[in-house]
Amino acid sequence: MLRIVNLSKYAGCARMLVHSLRASLEVQQIANAGSSQVRVPGFHDNHLVFSRILCTTVESPTPKPERPKKPFASKPHSLEVRDRKILNPSMPQYQKAILYVAGYYSKESELTRGAEKLLKEITAQCTNDEIFEALQLEKTFRTKFALMSLHVWLCLFRLRQEGKDGKEMSQTLYDLFQEDVEKRVYDAGVKVRVSKWLKELETYFYGSVMAYDKALGVGSHGKDLPVALWRNVYGSEGEKKAALTLARYVRRELASLNMTDSKAVLNGNLKFSRDY
């Protein structure tokens, strides 16, 4: 038997829907016409006015990527990045000649620029709040210096494979690092006995480098690197488990640096992993 449905009770809802669609259409038409004011009927006393519509498309904010459950767990990969600072190919010949005479294209200048890029990348990695959080490190002058020293060692360790150029660039990188450390000491407010401070920091650097080399040397054990990191980066304080996380990061970055092309390393065109 055919059932007849009474639609009268839905009439009110239908009228409200039509009214709402009509209001939306009017807003859209006025917005497309560039109106500075939009009147929307049906709200309060019909005199609610919106200010000029600045954007026709509203995008929801991009969600922040979730942090990995286990930091530094990704596989080793090349750290090479594209060099964005490329000289303009349409540069007049006389300008190229001036750069040539000034030594811009010399091997020494290229290695110096490469070392500057490496130090810039080291600084970016070692001043990021997120890496300190992932490593359970308090962000202090000492821990920042320790983390920067570790990353300088990572680069020096890789540059040992590059022969004469690697040796020259290593020295340049170290000299630039020492200049940066001195500036940071003054920025920290140290005004007296600066030389003593710098000497102590230099002694720490060489001691930590020797400890890391020994931890990866012939006859070393898997636990040697975490112990060296716990002593030199964490100052033998806090949970030793955090040093295991840092050791995982160090081993992965060493492997990634080995996978990075020599030209990219010598040009300073690399970026440390950010999976924290």
C-alpha positions in Angstrom: 0.0 0.0 0.0 1.4 3.4 -1.0 2.2 5.6 1.9 1.6 9.3 1.5 4.1 11.4 3.5 3.0 14.7 4.8 5.7 17.2 3.9 4.2 20.2 5.5 6.3 19.8 8.7 9.4 20.1 6.6 8.3 23.3 4.9 9.9 25.5 7.5 13.3 23.8 7.2 13.1 24.1 3.4 12.4 27.8 3.6 15.3 28.4 6.0 17.6 26.4 3.7 16.6 28.4 0.6 17.0 31.7 2.6 20.4 30.7 3.7 21.5 29.7 0.1 20.1 33.0 -1.2 22.1 35.0 1.4 25.3 33.1 0.6 24.8 33.7 -3.1 24.3 37.4 -2.5 27.5 37.6 -0.4 29.4 35.8 -3.2 28.0 38.1 -5.9 28.9 41.2 -4.0 32.3 39.9 -3.1 33.1 39.1 -6.8 32.0 42.6 -7.7 34.6 44.1 -5.3 32.1 45.6 -2.9 33.6 47.3 0.1 30.6 46.4 2.3 28.4 43.3 2.3 24.9 43.3 3.8 23.5 39.9 4.7 19.7 39.6 5.1 18.2 37.5 7.7 20.6 38.2 10.6 19.4 40.3 13.5 17.8 43.5 12.1 19.1 43.0 8.5 21.8 45.7 9.1 24.8 43.5 10.0 27.7 44.7 7.8 30.9 42.9 7.1 34.1 44.8 6.2 35.8 44.3 2.9 36.6 40.7 2.0 40.3 40.6 1.8 40.8 37.0 0.5 38.4 35.0 -1.6 40.1 31.8 -0.6 40.7 30.8 3.0 43.2 28.0 3.6 43.4 26.1 6.8 46.8 26.4 8.5 49.3 23.7 7.5 49.5 21.3 10.3 52.9 21.0 12.0 54.5 17.7 11.1 54.5 15.2 13.9 57.8 14.5 15.5 59.1 10.9 15.0 58.4 8.6 17.9 62.1 7.7 17.9 64.4 10.6 17.0 67.3 10.0 14.6 66.0 6.7 13.5 66.0 7.3 9.7 68.5 5.5 7.5 71.8 7.1 6.4 71.5 9.3 3.3 73.5 11.8 1.4 73.5 15.2 3.1 74.2 17.1 -0.1 72.0 20.1 -0.8 71.9 22.3 -3.9 74.2 25.3 -3.9 71.8 28.3 -4.3 74.6 30.9 -4.5 75.6 30.5 -8.1 77.2 33.4 -9.9 75.0 35.0 -12.6 75.9 33.4 -15.9 75.1 36.7 -17.7 77.7 38.5 -15.6 79.9 40.8 -17.8 83.3 39.4 -18.6 85.1 42.4 -17.0 83.4 41.6 -13.7 84.5 38.0 -13.9 88.0 39.2 -14.7 88.0 41.3 -11.6 86.9 38.3 -9.5 89.6 36.2 -11.0 92.3 38.7 -10.3 91.0 39.1 -6.7 91.4 35.4 -6.2 87.7 34.5 -6.0 88.1 31.4 -8.1 91.3 30.2 -6.4 91.2 26.9 -4.6 92.0 28.6 -1.3 89.0 31.0 -1.7 86.7 28.1 -2.6 87.8 26.1 0.4 87.3 29.1 2.7 83.8 29.6 1.4 83.1 25.9 1.9 84.3 26.1 5.5 82.1 29.2 6.1 79.1 27.3 4.8 79.9 24.3 7.0 80.2 26.5 10.1 76.9 28.2 9.2 75.2 24.8 9.0 76.8 23.6 12.2 75.5 26.7 14.0 72.0 26.3 12.6 71.8 22.7 13.8 73.3 23.3 17.2 71.1 26.3 18.1 67.8 24.6 17.2 65.7 24.2 20.3 64.2 20.9 19.0 67.5 19.1 18.9 68.1 20.0 22.5 64.7 18.7 23.5 65.2 15.5 21.6 68.6 15.0 23.3 67.3 16.0 26.7 69.9 18.7 26.9 69.5 21.9 28.8 70.4 24.8 26.4 73.3 26.6 28.0 76.6 28.0 26.8 78.4 24.8 27.8 76.0 22.5 26.0 75.8 24.6 22.9 79.6 24.7 22.7 79.8 20.9 23.3 77.3 20.2 20.6 79.0 22.5 18.1 82.4 20.9 19.0 80.8 17.5 18.2 79.6 18.7 14.8 82.9 20.3 13.9 84.5 16.9 14.7 82.0 15.2 12.4 83.0 17.5 9.6 86.8 17.1 10.4 86.3 13.4 10.5 84.8 13.4 7.0 87.4 15.8 5.6 90.2 13.4 6.4 89.2 11.5 3.3 89.8 14.5 1.0 93.6 14.6 1.0 95.4 17.9 0.8 92.2 19.9 0.2 90.5 18.3 3.1 93.5 19.1 5.4 93.5 22.7 4.3 89.7 23.1 4.7 89.9 21.4 8.1 92.3 24.1 9.4 90.2 26.9 8.0 87.0 25.4 9.6 88.8 25.1 12.9 90.1 28.7 12.7 86.6 30.0 11.9 85.1 28.0 14.8 87.6 29.5 17.2 86.7 33.0 16.0 83.1 32.2 16.5 83.7 30.8 20.0 85.6 34.0 21.0 82.7 36.1 19.8 80.2 33.9 21.8 82.3 34.3 24.9 82.2 38.1 24.7 78.4 38.0 23.8 77.9 35.9 27.0 79.2 38.9 29.0 82.7 37.6 29.8 85.0 40.7 30.1 87.8 39.5 32.3 90.2 36.6 31.9 88.9 36.0 28.4 92.1 34.3 27.3 91.8 31.8 30.2 88.3 31.0 29.1 89.3 30.5 25.5 92.2 28.3 26.5 90.0 26.1 28.6 87.5 25.8 25.8 90.3 24.9 23.4 91.5 22.2 25.8 88.0 20.8 26.1 87.7 20.7 22.3 90.9 18.7 21.8 90.0 16.4 24.6 86.6 15.7 23.2 87.9 15.1 19.7 90.4 12.6 21.0 87.7 10.8 23.0 85.4 10.6 19.9 88.3 9.3 17.8 89.2 6.7 20.4 85.6 5.6 20.7 85.5 4.8 17.0 89.0 3.5 16.7 90.3 0.0 16.2 89.4 -2.2 19.2 86.6 0.0 20.5 83.3 -1.3 21.7 79.8 -0.2 20.9 79.4 1.4 24.4 82.5 3.5 24.0 80.9 6.3 22.0 77.8 6.8 24.3 80.2 7.0 27.3 82.4 9.6 25.5 79.3 11.6 24.6 77.9 11.4 28.1 81.1 12.7 29.6 81.8 15.4 27.0 78.3 16.6 25.9 76.3 15.9 29.0 79.0 16.6 31.5 78.5 13.3 33.2 75.1 14.5 34.3 71.5 13.3 33.7 70.2 10.1 32.2 72.7 8.0 30.4 70.0 6.9 28.0 70.0 10.3 26.4 73.7 9.7 25.4 72.5 6.5 23.6 70.1 8.7 21.5 73.0 11.1 20.7 75.2 8.1 19.8 72.6 6.9 17.3 72.5 10.3 15.7 76.3 10.5 15.5 76.7 7.1 13.9 74.0 7.9 11.4 75.5 11.3 10.5 78.9 9.8 10.0 77.4 7.2 7.6 75.5 10.0 5.8 78.6 12.1 5.5 80.4 9.1 3.9 77.6 8.9 1.4 77.9 12.7 0.6 79.8 13.6 -2.6 83.4 15.0 -2.1 82.6 18.1 -4.1 79.5 18.9 -2.0 81.6 18.4 1.2 84.4 20.7 0.0 81.9 23.3 -1.2 80.1 23.2 2.1 76.8 22.2 0.4 75.4 19.9 3.0 72.7 19.9 5.6 72.5 17.8 8.7 69.5 15.6 9.3 66.5 17.2 11.1 64.6 14.0 12.1 64.1 15.1 15.7 
